[in-house]
Amino acid sequence: MEDGLTIDFAYRTFRWESDSVGMAHVHCVIVGFGIADDSAANAVETRLIASLQTQPKRIYNPDGTIETAKNINAYLLDGPNVFVESRNKPICNVSEIGIGSKPIDNGLYLFTPEQMHDFITLEPNAKKYFRPYYGAEEFLNNRKRYCLWLGDADLMELAKMPLCLERIKAVKEFRLASKSEGTRKLAEKPTRFHIENMPDSNFLLIPCHSSEKRKYIPIGYMSKDVIASNAVQIIPNATLYEFGILTSIVHNAWMRVVAGRLESRYRYSKDIVYNNFPWPEWNVDGSSANSGLAARIPTAAQKILDVREKYLSQGASLADLYGENLDLLFTDLAEAHRELDEIVLGLYGLKKDATEAEMVGRLFELL
């Protein structure tokens, strides 16, 4: 684009279909380029460029609809040529986000409920050092897992727990055998983790990877006794206002455009998705001198949590709730999301029936 190229038409992401056996799951876009400066073009190219420039720019969607656009940017949206780049800090005055804890322990500090029970039966004094452990898999599918956290353990007490000492020794040996100098250095403190991010308060958890079939990435609150793994992002002391904005269709639309992908799954990142997100011009607690909409977000956000909890208490998982049956079976949860979405859309000056392209176009204007 710096050299004068423009996008004249584009087919947004679609899945490549093939009749071949065992075909790969390939996702494609088709982009038609033009050139704004025809000074270097020959006569034939000049006539072709002039013809193309008189035609409206078009964006073709996988559902068969066609949009006309004033300008097609690199995200295949009708909007300004804005490029979202990696940032260490949020562009707005909001809470900072960070990755969970990373043990580098060869799984020696991680236990299933059955393994934890057997361990405690043999070493009862270890019971108080076990804490719930959640990565994306555990969070989304309601699977129980536990972590033996000995980083803050009393050393004299540890000296009297032979099974814990065996684990500590095995972790040290595993780290010393690593090709990474940093991991070998970490072997000097075998009870500690490579990354330790354990808030002393409740925190908001966002899976780093989530299915592309979900309208909303499931996010939720965790109690301070939980250890989050490095497969999730966490926000300590997150308010209901922040939860409401992040779980809204506006933020999810933004994520779908700027996030990376693992295969076709969404890859939610701190530096690209969260830190570049343009929040409304209100405080994180929802306070504002000129808008009643922001004050309504915590109530709407809490309603989502309440409806969700009703199903979770009956044995459902977040993967169940936020799958393809959200609108079909869990209609009260879908309605709670729609109520929140309408409020958040209003904060951005958008109508309740705005398309995701219009949402992201509005966000690009705020950058």
N, C-alpha and C positions, 0 to 999 in steps of 0.2 A: 504493500500500500504506500510505503514511503517513495517508491519508484513510480507511482502514478497508476498502479493497477486498481481496478474496481471489480466488485462482484456484481454481475448483471442478472444472474439467476442462480437459484440454489434449490436442491432437493435435500430437505432435512433428513436426519438419520433414519434409515430404514434397514430392515433385515434382508440380507441377500438370500433369495430363494433358489434352490437347485434341486434337480431330480437325481443327483448322484447319491450313491449309498454312503452313509456315514459322513454327510457333508459337515463342514465346519460352520460354526455359528458366527458368521461374519456380518458386521454392521457397516453400512456405507453412507457416504454423502456424495452428491454430485454438485460440482460448483463450476459455473461458467464465468470466466474472467474477461474483462475488457481493459482498455487502457484509456485513462483520462487525457493524457498528453499524447497527441498523435504526431508530434514533430519528427519522430524517428521512423514513422510508418511510410511505406510506399503508397502509390496512388490507389491501388486496389484495396489495400488495408485501410486507407483513409476513408474510402467510400463505405466499406463494411462497418468501420467504427461509427461513422456518422449515422448509419442505418440503425445500429444497435442502441445508440445513445438516445434516439427518438422513441424507443420502445420503453414501456414501464418495466421497472425491475419486478421480478416475480419470485416468490418463495413457495415451493411446492411441499405440502405436508404428506406424511404417510397415509393419512385418512382420505386423501384425494382432494382436499380443499386447496385453494390457491390464494395467496395473499399478494397484494401489490405493495411495494415498498418505495420510500423515497431514497433510502440507502440501506444496503445489506452489509452488515458488519461481519467480523470474523467469526462471530457466534451464530451466524445465519439468522440474525434478527433485524427487524427494521429499526435501526437506531444509529447513534454516533459510533465512530470507529474508536471504541475504547478497548484497551487490552488489560485484563486482570492479571496482575503480576504478584509474585510471592511477597508477603509482608510478615514481619515479625510481631507487629502489634496491630490491634484493630484500628480501623480508620475512624471509628466513632468512640465516644466515651462510654464504653460498656465493659463488663467483666472480661478478664482474660481467660482464655481456654488453654488447656494443655493435655498432653497424652497421659494415660494412666501409668502404672508402675510396670517396670520391665525386669523380671528376676534374673535372667540368664542362669538358670539352675538345672537345666536338663530335665525339668519337670519334677525334681526331687522334693520341692516344697509344695507341690500341688496334689490335692487328694480328691477323690470322689467321696460321697457321704459314707460309703461302705468302708473305704480305705481309712478314712479318718476315724471311724468307729473302732476298727481293729487296732489302729495305732494307739488310740487313747486307752483301750482296754489293757494294752501291754505297758503303756506309759501314761498313767492318769494325770500326772502333773503337767503334761503338755496341753491339756484341754484348753486352758485359758489363752494359749498362743495361736489357736486356730481362728481364722476369720473368713467370712464369706468372700468368694473371689468371683468377679464377673468380667468376662470379656464380651465381645459382641455375640458369640454363640450362646453363652449362658444367659445373657440378658434377653435376647430375642426369643429363645426357645424354652425359657424357664427351666434351665438345667442347673442343678446344684453342684457347686464345686467349692473347695475350700483351700486356703493357703496357710501353711505353717509359717507365721511371721515371727522370726526370732531376732530381728534387728534391734528390738528394744528390750530383749529378755535379760533378766538378771544373770550375770555370768556365773555366780556361785550356784545358782539354781540349775543352770544349764549343765554344770559340771557333774550333777547328780542324775542326769537324764541320758543314759547311754544310747537310746534310739535316736534322740535329737542330735547327739554328737556324731553318730554314724552319718546322718544326713548332711551335717555341716562339713564333715570330712570329704564326703563324696562330691559335694558341690565345689569344694576347693580344688579337688583333683580334676574335675571336669573343666573348670576354668583354666587351670594351669596347662591343660592339654590343648587349649585353643591356639589357633594361628594368629589371633588378634592380640596385639600388645596390650590394648586397653582391657580386654577380658582377663588376660593373665595378671594384670595389675589389680583387677577387682578381686582376684583370689586371696589377696591379703586381708580382705574383710568378707569372709564367706557367708556371714549371716545377713549381710546387706545386699540390696538390689542395685542393679546398674542404674535404673531410674526409679526414684521413690517419690510418688505423688499421692500422698494420703492425706486428704483434707481433714481438719479437725471439726468439720461441720458437714451437714448434708450437702450433696452435690448433684448436679445434673449430668447425666451420662448420654453420650451420643455415639452410636456404633460407627467405627471407621468405614465399614463396608455394609451395604444393605442392598437388597434385591431391587432391580430396576423396575419391577412390576408394582412396587408400592407407590401410592399417591403421596404418602407421608412417611418420612423416615421415623420409625418409633424412637422417641427419646423419653427419658423419665428420671425421676429422682431416686437416689440411693442414700442410705443412712451412712453415717460416718464410720461405722464399724466395718463397712465393705471395703475391700481392696479392689480397685479397678485395674484391669490389665492394660497392656499397651495396644490392645486391639480396639480401644475406645478412646474418645476424647471426653474430658470432664471439665465442668465449670463449677468451682466451689461457690457456695452462698448464692446460687442463682435464684432470682426472684421469679414469681409467677408471671410477671410481665415479660421477663426474658424467655421463659419457657413458652409463653403464648406466641411471641414473635417468631421464635425458632421452629415451633411446630406448625406454623401457619403455612398455607399454600404459597404465600409470597416467598418465604424463605426457601421452601422446597423447590419452587420454580427456579429460583436463583441457583440453588445447588445443582439442579439438573443440567443447567447450561454451563456452569464454570467448573464443576467438579471433574476430577479425573475418573477413570474407570478401571476396575479389575475385571477382565473379560467384559461383560456388559453391566456388572453391578456398580452402584454408585460408590465412589471413594471420597468420603467426607474428610476434608483436610482443614487444619487450623490456618495455615498460611494463605491458602487460596480462597476457600469457601467462607470461613467465619471472619477472618480479619479484613476481608474486602467488602463484606456485606454492608450496604448503606442502611442503617437503622433509621426509623422515623425521628424527627426532631423532638424527642421526649426523653425524660430520664428513665433509667432502667427500672425504677420502682413504679413507673407509670404516671408520675406527677407531671402536670402541665398547667400552664396558666391560661391556655386558650383552647383546650380540647377535652370534651367529656369522653371521647372515644377511648383514649389511652387508659382512662380510669376503669373502663369496662373490661379490659383485657384480663386482669387477674381472676375475675369471677368466671369468665368464659373458659379460661385455661383450667381452673379448678374443676369445672364441670367435666371436661375431658378426662381428667385424672379420676374423678369419681365414677364416671360411667365405665371407664377402663377397668378400675379396681373391681367392679361388680363381676366382670367376666373372669378376671385373673383369679379371684377368690374361688371361682368354680372350676379352676383347673385349666383355663385357656392360657395360651401364651401370646406374647405380642406378635409373633409371627402369624398366629391364627387370626388375630384381630385385624392386622394390617395387610392381609393378603387380598386375594381377588374377591373375597366374600364380604369386604367391609361394607359396601353399599347394599349388598343382598341380604345378609343375615344380621349384621351388627348396626342396624339402622339408627339406633339412638346415639351410638358413638359417631357415626358419619354425620348426623345432624349437629352434634356438639361441635364437630370440626367446622362444619359450614357456618355456624353462628360465629365462631372465632374468626374464621376467614373473612367474613363480611366486615367485621370490625377492623381488622388489620388492613384490608383493602381500602377502607375509608380513610385510614391514617395516611395512606400514600396517595389519596386523591383519586382512587380507582373505583369503578363501578363493581358491584358484586358479581357480575357476569363477565368480568375482564378475562381475556385469554392469558395463558402463561407467557406468551410472547409479549403481550402488552405489559404484564407485570415486570418482566425483566427489562423491557425497554424503559420503563419508568425508573427502575433502579439504576440503569446505566446513566440516565440523565442526572442522577444525584451524585455520581462519582466525581 
